[in-house]
Amino acid sequence: MTFARSILFNILFYLWTAVLCVGLLWTLVLPRRAMMAGALFYLRGIAVMERVVVGLDYRVIGRDRLPEGPCIVAAKHQSAWETLKLHLILDDPAPVLKRELLSVPVWGWYAAKADLIPVDRGGRSKAIQSMITAARRIAAQGRPIVIFPQGTRTSPGAWRPYRVGVVALYENLHLPVVPMALNSGLFWGRRKFLKSPGTVTVEFLDPIPPGLDRDSFIKRLESELETASERISLAAGGPATARPDPAEHAAMRREARDVPEADGESADA
């Protein structure tokens, strides 16, 4: 049954995407907010297909922990699922994404119009500075900024070091950072054809206030976000996280600290 439902969902998903990408082209000449209304219609359609066809729903815990005004949301990234839900869960967020995605025909036009935060992974310090500049512009608009601190999709039970981008935003924007835990990878795995029924849990944790030193901030973020994600994964029957030993952990952090975040998905960073 799961296989048959997954086939039907994938067919409907790609048809819906093709039809809406073409059918909403006219919104690109409208103000950004008007174009985003069309994008929300598209994303809500996918959520309906997930519930009806796959039996996959979601719940959000701790939405009241999001502060008024701009903030940085540091989200776990386990699958494509959350990239399709950010605009349904948050109010007009600006995710950090790989700059090359803006060159994708049609999709890139919508991404550019949405005014997101592109980053060039090969640019090193220039990439970080351009990300900070764009993020300041977004913060001035009062919009939340979303970054995936591990820089790529990481399956439940796996561990990856947190990269430098989230630290750069924290130190330069002086905004609270809200960790966003989830367990989407249990139901919609990375590059997996099968989509499983169930309920994805998304949980916002208490904001980390600005002003901490770099080491204190990243240790707190990593500890709280990994612990919460493991907890909701275990509650849904998922695996515990296989953490490295302290020496290996420190070495992985040193290796990751100069690499700006950006994956191949629409909201990656």
Buried (B, 14 or more C-beta within 10 A) or exposed (E): EEEEBBEBBBEBBEEBBEEBBEEBEEBBEBEEEEBBEBBEEBBEBBBEBBEEBBBBEBEBBBEEBBEEEBBBBBBBBBBBBBBBBBBEBBEBBBBBBBBBBBEEEBBBBBBBBBBBBBBBBEBEEEBBEBBBEBBBEBBEEEBBBBBBBBBBBBBBBBBBBBBBBBBBBBBBBEBBBBBBBBBBBBBBBBEBEBBBBBEBBBBBBEBBEBEBEEEEBBEBBBEBBBEBBBBBBBEBEBEEBEEBEEEEBEEBBEEBBEBBBBBEBBBBB
